[in-house]
């Protein structure tokens, strides 16, 4: 199942039917919980906003703070096409937050699904879930120019303005503000 939207819709349908929503990796049999060998990790999928990055190819690290004021700091990031960024996350709040990268349309669609199915579980390389007071990270390779966003899609957070912008250009000096 290579289509991430299809995976999300299947997960949402499972939640609507009262079934336990599952992570993408849990769909494959043969993992340790079933007594077999662990399934091989899925190959990274190209998205409109880039592709999962590799630890050995990180160009720089950008720290992202999340707060219960429903804000990210910084809320705007500039990167160059070809950069691999390690995002480190610190949730300074008392509730769960996440950082999800995507196009504005993809984030709006996913936010609407999260509103309808708040128990939906997902685990994609462009998403980082960070418990209250905890830290996390994500590595992302920006191989396409454009204007993208990041947001917390936990119901109510996105609607309260918990989002930021990412500008990916081929000829700019990267900055974070």
Backbone as ProteinMPNN parsed JSONL, in Angstrom:
{"seq_chain_A": "XXXXXXXXXXXXXXXXXXXXXXXXXXXXXXXXXXXXXXXXXXXXXXXXXXXXXXXXXXXXXXXXXXXXXXXXXXXXXXXXXXXXXXXXXXXXXXXXXXXXXXXXXXXXXXXXXXXXXXXXXXXXXXXXXXXXXXXXXXXXXXXXXXXXXXXXXXXXXXXXXXXXXXXXXXXXXXXXX", "coords_chain_A": {"N_chain_A": [[0.852, -1.161, 0.0], [1.245, 1.782, -1.161], [0.297, 4.39, -1.27], [0.024, 7.194, 0.687], [-2.285, 8.657, 1.399], [-4.296, 6.805, 0.94], [-3.632, 4.927, 2.91], [-4.154, 6.486, 5.189], [-6.913, 6.87, 4.901], [-7.853, 4.244, 5.091], [-7.067, 3.672, 7.697], [-8.64, 5.575, 9.007], [-11.171, 4.597, 8.348], [-11.121, 2.174, 9.706], [-11.068, 3.144, 12.321], [-13.565, 4.405, 12.379], [-15.194, 2.21, 12.166], [-14.901, 1.162, 14.594], [-12.751, -0.391, 15.057], [-9.432, -1.155, 16.138], [-7.174, 1.322, 15.352], [-4.252, 1.192, 13.348], [-0.676, 1.397, 13.053], [1.196, 1.978, 10.056], [3.401, 0.223, 9.815], [2.574, -1.857, 11.407], [0.809, -3.277, 9.96], [1.928, -5.305, 8.496], [2.477, -8.783, 8.67], [4.461, -11.113, 10.605], [6.088, -9.865, 12.404], [7.888, -9.349, 15.529], [5.997, -9.531, 17.577], [4.262, -11.443, 16.693], [5.833, -13.606, 16.669], [7.489, -14.07, 14.508], [10.077, -13.112, 12.123], [11.245, -9.738, 12.053], [9.65, -7.333, 9.979], [11.009, -5.92, 6.984], [12.054, -2.481, 6.792], [9.976, -0.058, 5.183], [10.575, 1.362, 1.95], [11.61, 4.772, 1.534], [9.105, 7.177, 0.69], [8.535, 9.382, -1.948], [7.336, 12.607, -1.499], [5.287, 15.505, -2.203], [6.525, 17.521, -0.808], [9.074, 16.636, -0.252], [11.345, 14.044, 0.902], [11.957, 11.316, 3.16], [14.807, 11.814, 5.152], [18.325, 10.886, 5.493], [20.26, 9.897, 8.253], [23.085, 10.062, 8.022], [23.404, 12.055, 6.173], [22.687, 14.565, 7.05], [22.507, 18.05, 6.846], [22.148, 20.283, 8.491], [20.853, 21.247, 11.734], [17.707, 22.107, 13.032], [16.141, 23.541, 15.697], [12.971, 23.073, 17.104], [10.467, 24.444, 19.011], [7.582, 23.583, 20.848], [4.472, 24.698, 22.1], [1.871, 25.083, 24.612], [0.522, 27.32, 23.996], [-0.224, 27.032, 21.521], [1.646, 27.327, 19.446], [4.554, 27.271, 17.331], [8.065, 27.609, 17.658], [10.857, 28.228, 15.824], [8.464, 29.916, 13.651], [8.737, 30.092, 10.991], [10.746, 28.878, 8.374], [13.569, 28.833, 6.284], [14.952, 26.98, 3.68], [17.309, 25.375, 1.465], [16.926, 23.814, -1.727], [17.779, 20.439, -1.782], [18.865, 20.271, 0.736], [19.244, 18.419, 3.761], [17.54, 18.229, 6.672], [17.723, 18.035, 10.163], [15.224, 18.058, 12.37], [14.834, 19.005, 15.619], [12.736, 18.509, 18.319], [11.081, 20.069, 21.023], [8.719, 19.704, 23.349], [7.295, 21.942, 25.229], [4.979, 22.063, 26.568], [1.976, 20.948, 28.344], [0.413, 19.141, 27.126], [0.047, 16.673, 24.496], [1.824, 17.244, 21.466], [2.451, 17.658, 17.942], [4.527, 17.639, 15.006], [3.904, 18.038, 11.72], [4.806, 17.832, 8.409], [3.938, 19.256, 5.241], [2.051, 19.998, 2.216], [-0.058, 22.924, 2.1], [-2.686, 22.084, 1.37], [-2.602, 19.27, 1.813], [-2.166, 19.211, 4.575], [-4.488, 20.48, 5.531], [-6.413, 18.632, 4.704], [-5.617, 16.376, 6.18], [-5.911, 17.397, 8.771], [-8.693, 17.686, 8.874], [-9.45, 14.981, 8.76], [-8.365, 14.142, 11.184], [-9.973, 15.563, 12.939], [-12.402, 14.265, 12.55], [-11.727, 11.641, 13.211], [-10.304, 11.332, 15.9], [-8.784, 9.422, 17.291], [-7.166, 8.258, 15.457], [-4.245, 6.643, 14.485], [-0.963, 7.223, 13.309], [2.104, 6.943, 11.533], [4.417, 8.317, 10.025], [7.325, 9.357, 8.156], [7.378, 12.132, 7.939], [6.231, 13.151, 10.153], [6.216, 13.972, 13.59], [5.596, 13.013, 16.812], [5.267, 14.339, 19.983], [5.456, 13.903, 23.341], [4.144, 15.547, 26.315], [6.516, 17.736, 27.727], [8.597, 16.291, 26.633], [11.152, 15.298, 24.212], [11.862, 15.098, 20.704], [12.649, 14.009, 17.33], [13.081, 14.521, 13.788], [14.107, 13.672, 10.515], [14.445, 15.196, 7.476], [14.528, 15.413, 3.946], [14.737, 17.96, 1.708], [13.917, 18.046, -1.427], [12.596, 19.382, -3.357], [11.569, 22.489, -4.641], [9.521, 25.057, -3.181], [6.617, 26.291, -1.383], [5.858, 25.273, 1.723], [4.261, 23.827, 4.628], [4.231, 23.349, 8.21], [2.578, 21.73, 10.865], [0.621, 21.236, 13.856], [-1.524, 18.682, 14.065], [-3.264, 17.685, 15.87], [-6.546, 17.47, 17.046], [-8.06, 20.633, 17.211], [-5.676, 22.04, 17.701], [-4.414, 22.763, 15.249], [-6.467, 24.324, 14.229], [-6.373, 26.369, 16.059], [-4.201, 27.738, 15.244], [-1.662, 26.557, 15.284], [0.846, 26.311, 13.499], [3.387, 26.536, 10.949], [5.624, 27.907, 8.435], [7.508, 26.718, 5.633], [9.931, 27.614, 3.445], [11.281, 26.58, 0.507], [13.94, 27.049, -1.438], [16.012, 27.385, -4.354], [18.16, 29.119, -4.484], [18.843, 30.605, -2.067], [19.999, 31.952, 1.011], [19.91, 29.958, 3.827], [17.712, 30.458, 6.615], [16.389, 30.71, 9.922], [13.721, 31.967, 11.728]], "CA_chain_A": [[0.0, 0.0, 0.0], [2.198, 2.871, -1.267], [-0.345, 5.687, -1.263], [-0.191, 7.589, 2.079], [-3.677, 9.06, 1.601], [-5.07, 5.564, 1.031], [-3.359, 4.387, 4.237], [-4.879, 7.297, 6.169], [-8.342, 6.608, 4.773], [-8.101, 2.913, 5.646], [-6.962, 3.824, 9.143], [-9.833, 6.304, 9.445], [-12.309, 3.694, 8.216], [-11.01, 1.236, 10.824], [-11.481, 3.863, 13.525], [-15.011, 4.62, 12.285], [-15.847, 0.919, 12.369], [-14.665, 0.742, 15.967], [-11.593, -1.269, 15.111], [-8.215, -0.508, 16.575], [-6.373, 1.891, 14.279], [-2.911, 0.631, 13.415], [0.398, 2.055, 12.319], [1.52, 1.373, 8.769], [4.33, -0.879, 9.993], [1.913, -2.952, 12.095], [-0.047, -3.99, 9.03], [2.643, -6.465, 7.968], [2.648, -9.884, 9.61], [5.826, -11.607, 10.688], [6.892, -9.09, 13.336], [8.242, -10.063, 16.748], [4.797, -9.766, 18.367], [3.646, -12.655, 16.174], [6.798, -14.68, 16.763], [8.289, -14.221, 13.3], [11.138, -12.129, 11.977], [10.755, -8.371, 11.881], [9.505, -6.933, 8.575], [11.978, -4.922, 6.517], [11.453, -1.153, 6.731], [9.494, 0.352, 3.862], [11.414, 2.342, 1.254], [11.057, 6.128, 1.644], [8.187, 7.58, -0.373], [8.633, 10.775, -2.372], [6.146, 13.427, -1.287], [5.403, 16.81, -2.864], [7.359, 18.371, 0.041], [10.391, 16.04, -0.055], [11.438, 12.612, 1.178], [12.648, 11.038, 4.42], [16.249, 12.014, 5.075], [19.21, 9.891, 6.094], [21.087, 10.404, 9.361], [24.455, 10.349, 7.577], [23.413, 13.143, 5.191], [22.125, 15.783, 7.65], [23.273, 19.268, 6.59], [22.064, 21.133, 9.673], [19.793, 20.948, 12.691], [16.849, 23.234, 13.405], [15.375, 23.254, 16.911], [11.582, 23.515, 17.066], [9.785, 24.369, 20.302], [6.127, 23.489, 20.783], [3.915, 25.178, 23.363], [0.425, 25.014, 24.785], [-0.043, 28.542, 23.416], [-0.519, 26.584, 20.163], [2.611, 27.969, 18.576], [5.889, 26.715, 17.116], [9.161, 28.572, 17.579], [10.392, 29.315, 14.971], [7.263, 29.629, 12.865], [9.108, 30.176, 9.576], [12.067, 28.303, 8.104], [14.036, 28.855, 4.895], [15.961, 25.967, 3.354], [17.646, 25.272, 0.042], [16.686, 22.512, -2.359], [18.897, 19.524, -1.589], [19.267, 20.197, 2.141], [18.644, 17.451, 4.674], [17.424, 18.921, 7.949], [17.307, 17.319, 11.38], [14.388, 18.882, 13.231], [14.743, 18.526, 16.993], [11.508, 19.041, 18.89], [10.93, 20.096, 22.471], [7.357, 20.049, 23.737], [7.341, 22.63, 26.516], [3.624, 22.127, 27.089], [1.406, 19.926, 29.21], [-0.375, 18.235, 26.292], [0.739, 16.126, 23.329], [1.899, 18.053, 20.249], [3.131, 16.988, 16.84], [4.934, 18.446, 13.857], [3.63, 17.325, 10.48], [5.187, 18.652, 7.258], [3.164, 18.956, 4.044], [1.505, 21.132, 1.485], [-1.231, 23.428, 2.82], [-3.853, 21.242, 1.081], [-2.449, 17.982, 2.492], [-2.346, 19.419, 6.012], [-5.909, 20.75, 5.779], [-7.113, 17.358, 4.546], [-5.286, 15.52, 7.317], [-6.527, 18.006, 9.956], [-10.114, 17.342, 8.829], [-9.548, 13.572, 9.15], [-8.078, 14.056, 12.62], [-11.171, 16.059, 13.617], [-13.421, 13.215, 12.466], [-11.227, 10.407, 13.811], [-9.214, 11.777, 16.77], [-7.966, 8.302, 17.771], [-6.4, 7.731, 14.333], [-2.807, 6.564, 14.697], [-0.191, 7.266, 12.076], [3.541, 6.958, 11.78], [5.07, 8.612, 8.756], [8.593, 10.051, 8.427], [7.203, 13.582, 7.946], [5.461, 13.433, 11.356], [6.871, 13.705, 14.868], [4.682, 13.145, 17.941], [6.108, 14.623, 21.132], [4.692, 13.916, 24.59], [4.395, 16.733, 27.145], [7.828, 17.818, 28.358], [9.551, 15.388, 25.979], [11.88, 15.731, 23.02], [11.812, 14.173, 19.586], [13.332, 14.524, 16.146], [12.681, 14.05, 12.459], [15.087, 14.04, 9.493], [13.714, 15.365, 6.219], [15.322, 15.881, 2.805], [13.94, 18.85, 0.862], [14.428, 17.909, -2.786], [11.695, 20.11, -4.261], [11.327, 23.884, -4.263], [8.118, 25.393, -2.968], [6.142, 26.821, -0.097], [5.243, 24.185, 2.462], [3.889, 24.182, 5.989], [4.236, 22.332, 9.249], [1.458, 22.007, 11.757], [0.176, 20.244, 14.824], [-2.842, 18.305, 13.575], [-4.109, 17.196, 16.958], [-7.777, 18.263, 16.95], [-8.101, 21.925, 17.89], [-4.382, 22.724, 17.682], [-4.275, 23.362, 13.92], [-7.493, 25.349, 14.128], [-5.953, 27.474, 16.931], [-3.078, 28.429, 14.608], [-0.372, 25.908, 15.53], [1.433, 25.983, 12.197], [4.508, 27.349, 10.488], [5.889, 27.812, 7.0], [8.843, 26.327, 5.158], [10.186, 28.062, 2.075], [12.401, 25.83, -0.062], [14.405, 27.746, -2.647], [17.281, 26.858, -4.877], [19.262, 30.103, -4.414], [18.75, 31.503, -0.923], [20.742, 31.616, 2.208], [18.92, 29.455, 4.775], [17.564, 31.129, 7.895], [15.241, 30.357, 10.755], [13.423, 33.111, 12.595]], "C_chain_A": [[0.905, 1.233, 0.0], [1.59, 4.252, -1.189], [-0.637, 6.109, 0.169], [-1.627, 8.026, 2.356], [-4.55, 7.823, 1.758], [-4.875, 4.929, 2.405], [-4.152, 5.147, 5.293], [-6.374, 7.011, 6.108], [-8.698, 5.234, 5.323], [-8.043, 2.963, 7.161], [-8.197, 4.513, 9.69], [-11.061, 5.407, 9.383], [-12.306, 2.659, 9.342], [-11.479, 1.901, 12.111], [-12.989, 4.06, 13.531], [-15.774, 3.328, 12.551], [-15.639, 0.394, 13.786], [-13.503, -0.216, 16.105], [-10.392, -0.485, 15.6], [-7.468, 0.02, 15.364], [-4.938, 1.416, 14.457], [-1.927, 1.485, 12.648], [0.643, 1.297, 11.026], [2.392, 0.15, 8.961], [3.672, -2.072, 10.671], [1.003, -3.752, 11.168], [0.608, -5.258, 8.492], [2.748, -7.545, 9.039], [4.097, -10.321, 9.603], [6.681, -10.788, 11.627], [7.094, -9.884, 14.621], [7.014, -10.384, 17.598], [4.083, -11.038, 17.922], [4.626, -13.817, 16.163], [7.656, -14.876, 15.533], [9.406, -13.192, 13.252], [10.518, -10.757, 11.71], [10.721, -8.013, 10.395], [10.549, -5.887, 8.218], [11.31, -3.563, 6.463], [11.056, -0.808, 5.302], [10.457, 1.373, 3.256], [10.786, 3.718, 1.407], [10.2, 6.461, 0.431], [8.374, 9.059, -0.685], [7.285, 11.455, -2.139], [6.334, 14.736, -2.036], [6.372, 17.715, -2.113], [8.721, 17.755, 0.363], [10.303, 14.561, 0.234], [12.187, 12.427, 2.494], [14.153, 11.159, 4.221], [17.021, 10.906, 5.763], [20.098, 10.564, 7.133], [22.47, 10.84, 8.883], [24.543, 11.541, 6.627], [22.832, 14.45, 5.729], [23.068, 16.958, 7.404], [23.266, 20.209, 7.787], [20.868, 20.722, 10.511], [19.028, 22.227, 12.987], [16.015, 22.791, 14.601], [13.987, 23.87, 16.784], [11.004, 23.352, 18.472], [8.284, 24.391, 20.067], [5.583, 23.955, 22.129], [2.411, 25.019, 23.403], [-0.258, 26.327, 24.414], [-0.397, 28.289, 21.952], [0.343, 27.312, 19.145], [3.87, 27.123, 18.483], [6.88, 27.873, 17.153], [10.353, 27.823, 17.022], [9.126, 28.913, 14.214], [7.494, 29.829, 11.372], [10.54, 29.676, 9.419], [12.355, 28.434, 6.615], [15.089, 27.775, 4.732], [16.229, 26.011, 1.861], [17.28, 23.884, -0.463], [17.946, 21.673, -2.181], [19.348, 19.407, -0.142], [18.519, 19.085, 2.872], [18.703, 18.072, 6.061], [17.03, 17.933, 9.04], [16.507, 18.334, 12.189], [14.411, 18.244, 14.614], [13.563, 19.24, 17.626], [11.575, 19.005, 20.41], [9.519, 20.575, 22.766], [7.424, 20.641, 25.135], [5.97, 22.689, 27.188], [3.253, 20.964, 27.984], [0.532, 18.935, 28.446], [0.478, 17.763, 25.114], [0.715, 17.136, 22.191], [2.587, 17.221, 19.179], [3.556, 18.023, 15.816], [4.748, 17.569, 12.635], [3.958, 18.268, 9.334], [4.31, 18.264, 6.073], [2.804, 20.2, 3.273], [0.331, 21.662, 2.299], [-2.46, 22.538, 2.6], [-3.767, 19.903, 1.812], [-2.674, 18.128, 3.994], [-3.811, 19.7, 6.352], [-6.722, 19.46, 5.703], [-6.878, 16.46, 5.754], [-5.901, 16.072, 8.604], [-8.019, 17.668, 10.017], [-10.333, 15.88, 9.221], [-9.326, 13.399, 10.647], [-9.267, 14.565, 13.437], [-12.237, 14.966, 13.659], [-13.017, 11.953, 13.216], [-10.048, 10.717, 14.734], [-8.316, 10.662, 17.302], [-7.1, 7.696, 16.667], [-4.91, 7.76, 14.675], [-2.111, 6.583, 13.348], [1.272, 7.411, 12.429], [4.238, 7.105, 10.439], [6.347, 9.402, 9.039], [8.479, 11.575, 8.428], [6.367, 14.036, 9.157], [6.285, 13.102, 12.588], [5.868, 13.992, 15.976], [5.539, 13.298, 19.188], [5.232, 14.777, 22.374], [5.016, 15.18, 25.393], [5.755, 16.659, 27.839], [8.918, 17.013, 27.682], [10.219, 16.041, 24.776], [11.743, 14.659, 21.945], [12.613, 14.741, 18.431], [12.784, 13.874, 14.891], [13.782, 14.499, 11.501], [14.371, 14.055, 8.158], [14.626, 15.961, 5.16], [14.401, 16.686, 1.89], [14.519, 18.839, -0.55], [13.52, 18.573, -3.817], [11.503, 21.527, -3.732], [9.842, 24.099, -4.041], [7.871, 25.989, -1.613], [5.37, 25.701, 0.582], [4.907, 24.667, 3.865], [4.223, 23.037, 6.927], [3.181, 22.735, 10.255], [1.317, 20.904, 12.787], [-1.261, 19.928, 14.45], [-3.708, 17.635, 14.633], [-5.357, 18.076, 16.972], [-7.764, 19.505, 17.851], [-6.808, 22.711, 17.8], [-4.173, 23.456, 16.355], [-5.241, 24.536, 13.782], [-7.146, 26.573, 14.988], [-4.724, 28.208, 16.383], [-1.721, 27.807, 14.838], [0.18, 25.396, 14.208], [2.578, 26.937, 11.894], [4.714, 27.14, 8.998], [7.329, 27.413, 6.741], [8.946, 26.79, 3.71], [11.431, 27.331, 1.589], [12.755, 26.48, -1.392], [15.733, 27.172, -3.088], [18.434, 27.836, -4.705], [19.106, 31.083, -3.249], [19.658, 31.042, 0.182], [19.748, 31.153, 3.262], [18.915, 30.246, 6.083], [16.399, 30.506, 8.648], [14.979, 31.563, 11.624], [12.38, 32.744, 13.597]], "O_chain_A": [[1.299, 1.69, 1.073], [2.334, 5.223, -1.049], [-1.457, 5.472, 0.831], [-2.136, 7.785, 3.451], [-5.441, 7.791, 2.607], [-5.835, 4.445, 3.005], [-4.749, 4.543, 6.184], [-7.031, 6.92, 7.145], [-9.74, 5.076, 5.959], [-8.878, 2.361, 7.836], [-8.745, 4.097, 10.711], [-11.905, 5.455, 10.278], [-13.361, 2.308, 9.871], [-12.202, 1.294, 12.901], [-13.629, 3.901, 14.57], [-16.876, 3.354, 13.099], [-16.132, -0.676, 14.141], [-13.298, -0.793, 17.173], [-10.359, 0.739, 15.477], [-7.157, -0.74, 14.447], [-4.464, 1.256, 15.582], [-2.292, 2.203, 11.717], [0.33, 0.111, 10.923], [2.147, -0.876, 8.327], [4.156, -3.195, 10.532], [0.483, -4.797, 11.561], [-0.087, -6.185, 8.076], [3.073, -7.251, 10.19], [4.868, -9.954, 8.716], [7.896, -10.981, 11.661], [6.533, -10.968, 14.78], [6.992, -11.411, 18.275], [3.365, -11.647, 18.715], [4.286, -14.904, 15.697], [8.49, -15.782, 15.516], [9.651, -12.485, 14.23], [9.402, -10.652, 11.201], [11.641, -8.343, 9.646], [10.927, -5.065, 9.054], [10.129, -3.473, 6.13], [11.713, -1.211, 4.342], [11.079, 2.152, 3.978], [9.561, 3.836, 1.411], [10.517, 6.085, -0.698], [8.37, 9.892, 0.221], [6.237, 10.943, -2.532], [7.447, 15.042, -2.463], [6.982, 18.594, -2.721], [9.456, 18.308, 1.181], [9.331, 13.898, -0.129], [12.966, 13.292, 2.893], [14.701, 10.664, 3.236], [16.464, 10.1, 6.509], [20.617, 11.659, 6.914], [22.967, 11.885, 9.303], [25.642, 11.992, 6.307], [22.518, 15.35, 4.95], [24.259, 16.889, 7.705], [24.27, 20.863, 8.068], [19.999, 19.967, 10.075], [19.618, 23.292, 13.17], [15.281, 21.804, 14.536], [13.841, 25.033, 16.408], [11.044, 22.266, 19.049], [7.78, 25.116, 19.209], [6.155, 23.65, 23.175], [1.758, 24.844, 22.374], [-1.48, 26.438, 24.506], [-0.813, 29.198, 21.234], [-0.139, 27.834, 18.14], [4.215, 26.374, 19.397], [6.564, 28.984, 16.728], [10.833, 26.881, 17.651], [8.767, 27.737, 14.147], [6.556, 29.746, 10.578], [11.422, 29.999, 10.214], [11.485, 28.175, 5.784], [16.009, 27.664, 5.543], [15.473, 26.608, 1.094], [17.321, 22.906, 0.284], [19.055, 22.156, -2.408], [20.143, 18.524, 0.179], [17.335, 18.844, 2.636], [19.779, 18.399, 6.562], [16.132, 17.11, 8.865], [17.046, 19.345, 12.638], [14.051, 17.077, 14.768], [13.416, 20.453, 17.478], [12.06, 18.042, 21.004], [9.167, 21.716, 22.467], [7.591, 19.913, 26.114], [5.819, 23.294, 28.249], [4.08, 20.122, 28.333], [-0.024, 18.006, 29.032], [1.494, 18.372, 24.781], [-0.294, 17.807, 21.973], [3.223, 16.209, 19.473], [3.022, 19.131, 15.764], [5.347, 16.5, 12.521], [3.445, 19.386, 9.288], [3.971, 17.092, 5.906], [3.2, 21.31, 3.627], [-0.227, 20.926, 3.113], [-3.199, 22.268, 3.547], [-4.763, 19.449, 2.376], [-3.3, 17.27, 4.616], [-4.316, 19.205, 7.36], [-7.606, 19.222, 6.527], [-7.811, 15.86, 6.287], [-6.366, 15.301, 9.442], [-8.548, 17.394, 11.094], [-11.288, 15.567, 9.932], [-10.01, 12.61, 11.299], [-9.535, 14.045, 14.52], [-12.894, 14.768, 14.682], [-13.865, 11.271, 13.791], [-8.907, 10.402, 14.395], [-7.192, 10.933, 17.723], [-6.378, 6.728, 16.909], [-4.385, 8.787, 15.104], [-2.609, 6.027, 12.369], [1.628, 7.933, 13.485], [4.6, 6.114, 9.804], [6.436, 10.06, 10.075], [9.404, 12.25, 8.879], [5.86, 15.158, 9.185], [6.969, 12.08, 12.631], [5.346, 15.103, 16.065], [6.434, 12.489, 19.433], [4.382, 15.665, 22.446], [6.05, 15.809, 25.17], [6.097, 15.651, 28.456], [10.066, 17.05, 28.123], [9.899, 17.164, 24.385], [11.536, 13.481, 22.235], [13.189, 15.824, 18.537], [12.124, 12.836, 14.929], [14.332, 15.589, 11.658], [13.766, 13.063, 7.752], [15.393, 16.886, 5.427], [13.416, 16.165, 1.366], [15.492, 19.537, -0.835], [13.667, 18.343, -5.018], [11.301, 21.738, -2.536], [9.007, 23.415, -4.633], [8.783, 26.169, -0.806], [4.349, 25.239, 0.072], [5.237, 25.793, 4.238], [4.465, 21.908, 6.498], [2.923, 23.918, 10.473], [1.822, 19.794, 12.616], [-2.125, 20.802, 14.509], [-4.764, 17.082, 14.322], [-5.245, 19.301, 16.916], [-7.502, 19.438, 19.052], [-6.84, 23.941, 17.821], [-3.799, 24.629, 16.34], [-4.877, 25.601, 13.283], [-7.575, 27.686, 14.682], [-4.259, 29.179, 16.98], [-0.706, 28.465, 14.608], [0.014, 24.232, 13.845], [2.711, 27.997, 12.505], [4.061, 26.301, 8.379], [8.237, 27.722, 7.513], [8.142, 26.402, 2.862], [12.502, 27.448, 2.183], [11.971, 26.462, -2.341], [16.468, 26.564, -2.311], [19.591, 27.422, -4.773], [19.232, 32.29, -3.45], [20.03, 29.871, 0.261], [18.813, 31.892, 3.571], [19.962, 30.649, 6.588], [15.536, 29.856, 8.059], [15.908, 32.128, 12.2], [11.993, 33.576, 14.418]]}, "name": "protein", "num_of_chains": 1, "seq": "XXXXXXXXXXXXXXXXXXXXXXXXXXXXXXXXXXXXXXXXXXXXXXXXXXXXXXXXXXXXXXXXXXXXXXXXXXXXXXXXXXXXXXXXXXXXXXXXXXXXXXXXXXXXXXXXXXXXXXXXXXXXXXXXXXXXXXXXXXXXXXXXXXXXXXXXXXXXXXXXXXXXXXXXXXXXXXXXX"}
